Structure formats: C-alpha cells, structure tokens
Amino acid sequence: MKDKLPDDDADSAGGFDGGVDGSGETSIAISFDFILNNFVESMRLWSRIQTGSGARDRTRREKEKQELRTLVTANLMRLSQLDGLTWEFYRDTALPKLLEQLVGTKDAYAQQYLLDSIIQVFPDDYHLYTLEKVLDACSDVQPGVDLKQVMINLMKRLSRFVSGKKEQITGEVDIFNIFWNRLRDMVERPGGVLEIGDVLELQGAFMSFMITLYPTRLDYCDTILATTEGCVLRYQASQAQAGHGLSEAMLDQKAVTKAVDILTAPVNTDLKLMVFSLESYKNLFSLLQPSAQRSVSQKVAQIIVEKNIEFTDEIELQRLTHFLTPLVVFQPDVTQQQSQFTNFADLEPQEEDLVEDMEAVCRIIHRVKSDNLDGLFRMCTEFRKYLGPGGFARLKMALPPLLYKILDAIPKVRKHEIDCQNGVTVAREIPGTGGAGANGAVANGTAAEPIVNVDGTTSPAADGSATSPHAANPPQVEYVALQPLEFGTKKYFQFLHKTLSTAFNKNPATAILAVQFWLKGAALANAVDGGTGQYSELLNEFVDQAITVFEEEIKESRDQFKGITLIVQVLCTLDKLNEEQYGAFAGRLTRAAVQLTKKAHQAKGLQVCAHMFWNNQRQMGAQTLQCLKRCLQVATEAAQQNPLHVVLFLELLESYIYYLEKRCPDVTVGDVNLLVQVCRAQVAELSRRTEEYGGGNAAQDCNEYFGQILKYLTTKRAEPEWAELDQSVLMG
C-alpha cells in the first residue's frame, strides 16, 4: 500500500502537483482522487483488523493496526498539503468525500480517530466555513463515538483561530446557532448516552467558546445557561423516576466542577455583573448543592477583585449579594443533612476557610463606591442586611469595612447639607442638547461593543464608552440649586448606632473594636457640629456608649488599660462637649483606672487620665495634680510588692516634667525635686535586691533610664522656670 503513494519529491510533470492534463481536469482533483483511493484502502484494512476475530499473534495484529493508523494519518496530511488546495475545493469536493468515508466506516474507533484527524490536519478557516457539514456528519456516526470530545476539540481550534478576527468572522458565519442546534440535539436527546458530567463539560466548553467570540452577547449567555439548567433538571427527574433519593440525584464532583465553571465564566467577560440579572443564571445556581454554590461565590468574588469591578447601583449590588449568600450563611449538603450529624454547627467551615471567605466579602465592600450619597447609603444598608444572617463569627470580620465606609461618607454628607443651606448651585446638562455628532454618534475614539440583552435590545458598552468614532457636540448646561439628600448626616449616625448596638456591644470578643468605633463616631460628631450644637446630643451618646461598653464588657486588666488609653486620647480632642458632660466622663474613667486589677496598670492608667485635665482644650491643674499624686501612692504600693515596679516612678517623673513644660501651675519644680529623690532611693533598692527578685538586667536598665532623665533635667536648669531645680538632688 505504501508503495502506491508518490514521494514528496515526485515530479509534477506527470500531472501530480500542478497544471491541467489533456482532458482538462485539474491536477488537484487528480492528486486528491489518487490519495483518497489509498486512504480508502487503508481505512478498509484498518476496519477489518479492528473487527477481525481469532488472530493468533495479537502482538503482530497490534503492530499492523498501528502501521495502518500511521498510514491513514499520512494520507490525510498529504491531502491537506496538496498544492492548489483551496477552501472552496475542500468545501465542495474534499470534505464531502472524506465525510462519506467517515459515515461508511461502521467502526466507532475509526470514526472517532478520523473526525479528530480531519479537525487537526486541515486549516482552521476551512472548518469555520464548513461547520454545518462537519456537524451534520457527527449525527450519523456510531453511538460509541465520543462526540463530546470531538466538539470540544473543534471549539478549541476555532477559538484560537478567531480570537484576533472576531469582528470579521462573527459577522460572516452564525457560529453560535450552528453549534447550539447540534449541541442541543446531543444534550437534550431522550435516553442520551452522555453522562451528566459529560453534558456539563460540553456546555462549559461551549460557554467558553461563545464568550471568546461574543463577549458582549448576554442573550447567547442566557441561552447556554437555560440549556444547562434543562439538562440538570432532566437528570434530577430521571434519578427520581429511577427511585433514587435526594443524595443520589445530586451532581457528581465532575459535574459540579463544570457547573461552577459555566456560572463563573461570563463574569470574567465584558458582561461582568449583568449576568446576575438573568433568570436562567439564578435558576441554575439554585439547582446546585450548597457546597457548589459556595464555590461559585468564591470564584465570583475573586473575579470581582481581580478585575477591580466597582458597584455604583443598589439593584446591581442586591443581585450580587444573592449569589454571595453562601459565603455568609452556611447550608449543609443533602448528604450531610442525611448523615449522623444533628448539630450543623459542627459542619461549619474551618476558621481559615471562614477568614478567607470574609476577606473576599470585605474586598467587595471596599468596591462599593458612588458619587450619589443617597445611593451609597442604600448600598451600605443592603450590605448590612446581607451580612446579618451570617452570625457573630462573620460579622466581626465583615462589618468593620462597612462601618468605615459610613464614617468616610459623613463629612461629605454634612458638607452637602451646608452647601444646600448656603444656596450653592451646580451645573446640570440640559436634556436633549449635545452628545450627538453629525452622524448621530457620541464621544470619540474606537468604542467597545454594546451589550446585546436577552430581548435583543442593546445596552451601552460595559466600559461606558461610546459606540461610534465621530466627535460629539458639547452639551449645554444650566445652573440649578443643589438638592437636599434623602439620607442626611443624622441617618448615617443612626446607621452606626444601630449596627454597633446590635452586633458588637454585648460581646467581649469585640468590645475593644466597639469602643474604637463609638469613639470614631464621637470624633466625627464633634467635627461636623461646627459649634451649632446640633450634634451635641449625638456626641454625648457616642462617648457614653464607648465608656459603657468599656465598663461592662472588658474584663482583663490589660485590655481595660488599653480601653482607658483609647477613650482618653479621643476625649481630650472633643471641644464640643459641655463641661458638665466632660467632667462626668472624666470621673468615670478615673474611677475605672483606680479599680484596675493590677497595681502597675492602675498607676499607668492614672497617668493617662491626668491628660484629660490638662490638654489643648481644657486646663484643670488641681485635678491633674490629684491624678499624679494618686499615681505616686499606687506606685509606692506596687514597689513594696515587687521592686521591679520601680519603673513606675521613673515614668511618673517624666509625667511631672511634661506638665511643668506645659505650664500646669499646680505642678512645681519642688515636686520634681522630691520625686527625683524618691526615684533614686527606689533604683538603689532595686539594685540591692536584684538577686532576690531575679531582676536580671532590670536594675541596669532602670539606672540607665534614670540617668537619661537626670541628664535632661540638667539641661533645664538654665531656664528661668526651672531655677528652683536642686543641683544637689540631681548629683545625688
């Protein structure tokens, strides 16, 4: 058989490679017929060996089969490389004859191999313009042929070919309908041989193929999703008819993986979030078991972050949160529901998985952006509603970025209110003017393709660009008064108050976090008040809530000291609190400092509290000195228990120096002289008892610390305010 084939270098003068012979028949036809005859004989031999019986030498038969397979491939390669081969000849002559041989061969393995070979050896553009013929032939092959893989291979080849020529090719060939009609026949055929996993794999490949060719065709996406939904429903119905339970009717792992790919692929195109408006998307999503839905949610969140998609519309966000619900609400699969577990809490995701899910949710919250402040408030409210069922474990991670979003908007909302009161005007485009060029176009430059909706109408391009390169006429504008917002500043503060009171206030695990947010709210209320007194009640409420949470929920001494520090830092800056309110808050914090469990924390807390009475807003020297004296008393008690607490005296000495420099009249140089002597005695005692208390380097560290303070005090003696500083005390 091989001897009948011409060599690659055969002389073309004999009419093999070019020209026209004496009968007028083109050499391409003669060459093709010659190679085709060899191909046909090879296929016949191959089929006989494939179906033959009783061969004694199996090894020899396998070798012969491999040689014939190589020969079949060589014949096809020669056919595809013939000089003068055009796609017209391929369409009208070559392909019909090859498909005739394909259908005539009743061996499924040979048909499978021949289909794959035709797809691989002939040029991609030939396949593009002969799709219908190839796909029609696929319906006539033997049942054992894996048409799924043939289709997938063909779509992959065409996808690579048309990726750079989409505009030209998709307008010439109705690729979608050609494929969809054939695929629909395959997947919807009653009693079809394809397993559900294979069906969804085929649908997934079709979705990837279509969004490569038509990235803006929402209607095509809807058709594929609806077809996939029908496939899953038929599978579940067939399982039910067979008497299988719910667990057996669930999709296997392969099918789940492909279903997840089908649902997430369109989000990664120009369609982006528009796919969530499709009823078919929602229906297919609802057919998946909860674990698969969670996989879809995770991938969607990842795509949103990677593509930096922002949300500016509450309806769009509402649709999205529906498909992200599995990240915040745990639902067990059917198999888990039927298992021995009665407490579903045992099935909750592991901590690291929970953190990963909430990180994705937080990143999405950061992408909620809108110049429309009312729209922003609605979106934040929608997100809070979405997070609510998630439980405390999720709320403590996901709510903070949402609260920061509200805090960030409050100054903008207040500015808008003031501008409205002052009669500020803004420019507004007059409807019906501008935007259209000589040919009805808008904007300039090459624009993105508009989205084709399910009903056949079009929407603006996903990137907001125009649809024509023609220049636009400038629009006409008018100036109108700024309109009041639907949700004012107090609504934003109410949002904060409700969220913190409900989610954080009564849980020790988030007490410090709650204190921080109450204080941030108080600082903002103080800032936006502007001396009007409109927000004094809110300011008082937010500070009171911060201190109340501190008093009732924080129990550890170290955390209590941290809470006192946080509250004092903010309280010192609140100049819109009246003196009575301020005094009450300061008294509560001072009492809390005295009641701390550990003496060291008491001393440090009292030092911090002293700042409430002497700062840029208020100067109350007597109360400042009272805090410092009480701190000295507590430090003495602590040092009696453990000489290692001598550092409290040194820190207190620095506080005295600080208030002297801040010109607090009740703190004198004489107080510093006395405290230096106390510190010297305490440091000496620590050095003497270091071995007894295992202080190690503590004595050396305290000596160095004390030495640095004394060095600083020596430099102050030249200043008039420090004239009474005793040199002998400094020298010891």
Stockholm file with secondary structure:
# STOCKHOLM 1.0

chainA/1-732         MKDKLPDDDADSAGGFDGGVDGSGETSIAISFDFILNNFVESMRLWSRIQTGSGARDRTRREKEKQELRTLVTANLMRLSQLDGLTWEFYRDTALPKLLEQLVGTKDAYAQQYLLDSIIQVFPDDYHLYTLEKVLDACSDVQPGVDLKQVMINLMKRLSRFVSGKKEQITGEVDIFNIFWNRLRDMVERPGGVLEIGDVLELQGAFMSFMITLYPTRLDYCDTILATTEGCVLRYQASQAQAGHGLSEAMLDQKAVTKAVDILTAPVNTDLKLMVFSLESYKNLFSLLQPSAQRSVSQKVAQIIVEKNIEFTDEIELQRLTHFLTPLVVFQPDVTQQQSQFTNFADLEPQEEDLVEDMEAVCRIIHRVKSDNLDGLFRMCTEFRKYLGPGGFARLKMALPPLLYKILDAIPKVRKHEIDCQNGVTVAREIPGTGGAGANGAVANGTAAEPIVNVDGTTSPAADGSATSPHAANPPQVEYVALQPLEFGTKKYFQFLHKTLSTAFNKNPATAILAVQFWLKGAALANAVDGGTGQYSELLNEFVDQAITVFEEEIKESRDQFKGITLIVQVLCTLDKLNEEQYGAFAGRLTRAAVQLTKKAHQAKGLQVCAHMFWNNQRQMGAQTLQCLKRCLQVATEAAQQNPLHVVLFLELLESYIYYLEKRCPDVTVGDVNLLVQVCRAQVAELSRRTEEYGGGNAAQDCNEYFGQILKYLTTKRAEPEWAELDQSVLMG
#=GR chainA/1-732 SS CGGGSCCTTCCGGGSSSSSBCTTSCBHHHHHHHHHHHHHHHHHHHHHHHHHCCCCSCHHHHHHHHHHHHHHHHHHHHHHHTCTTCCHHHIIIIIHHHHHHHHHHCCCHHHHHHHHHHHHHHSCHHHHHTTHHHHHHHHTTSCTTSCHHHHHHHHHHHHHHHHTTCHHHHHHHSCHHHHHHHHHHHHHHSTTCSCCHHHHHHHHHHHHHHHHHHCTTBHHHHHHHHHHHHHHHHHHHHHHHHTTCCHHHHSCCHHHHHHHHHHHHGGGGSTTGGGGGGCHHHHHHHHHSCHHHHHHHHHHHHHHHHHTTCCBCCHHHHHHHHHHHGGGTSCCCCHHHHTSSCCCGGGGSCCHHHHHHHHHHHHHHHTTBCCSCHHHHHHHHHHHHHHHGGGCHHHHHHHHHHHHHHHHHHHHHHHHHHHHHHTTCEEEEECTTSSCCCTTSCCSSSCCCCCEECTTSCEECCTTCCCSCCSCCCCCCEEEEECCCCSSCHHHHHHHHHHHHHHHTTTCGGGHHHHHHHHHHHHHHHHHHHTTSSTTHHHHHHHHHHHHHHHHHHCCSHHHHHHHHHHHHHHHTTCTTSCHHHHHHHHHHHHHHHHTCSSHHHHHHHHHHHHTTTBSSSCBCHHHHHHHHHHHHHHHHHHHHHCGGGGHHHHHHHHHHHHHHHTTCTTSCHHHHHHHHHHHHHHHHHHHHTHHHHTCTTHHHHHHHHHHHHHHHHHHHTTSGGGTTCCHHHHHC
#=GC SS_cons         CGGGSCCTTCCGGGSSSSSBCTTSCBHHHHHHHHHHHHHHHHHHHHHHHHHCCCCSCHHHHHHHHHHHHHHHHHHHHHHHTCTTCCHHHIIIIIHHHHHHHHHHCCCHHHHHHHHHHHHHHSCHHHHHTTHHHHHHHHTTSCTTSCHHHHHHHHHHHHHHHHTTCHHHHHHHSCHHHHHHHHHHHHHHSTTCSCCHHHHHHHHHHHHHHHHHHCTTBHHHHHHHHHHHHHHHHHHHHHHHHTTCCHHHHSCCHHHHHHHHHHHHGGGGSTTGGGGGGCHHHHHHHHHSCHHHHHHHHHHHHHHHHHTTCCBCCHHHHHHHHHHHGGGTSCCCCHHHHTSSCCCGGGGSCCHHHHHHHHHHHHHHHTTBCCSCHHHHHHHHHHHHHHHGGGCHHHHHHHHHHHHHHHHHHHHHHHHHHHHHHTTCEEEEECTTSSCCCTTSCCSSSCCCCCEECTTSCEECCTTCCCSCCSCCCCCCEEEEECCCCSSCHHHHHHHHHHHHHHHTTTCGGGHHHHHHHHHHHHHHHHHHHTTSSTTHHHHHHHHHHHHHHHHHHCCSHHHHHHHHHHHHHHHTTCTTSCHHHHHHHHHHHHHHHHTCSSHHHHHHHHHHHHTTTBSSSCBCHHHHHHHHHHHHHHHHHHHHHCGGGGHHHHHHHHHHHHHHHTTCTTSCHHHHHHHHHHHHHHHHHHHHTHHHHTCTTHHHHHHHHHHHHHHHHHHHTTSGGGTTCCHHHHHC
//
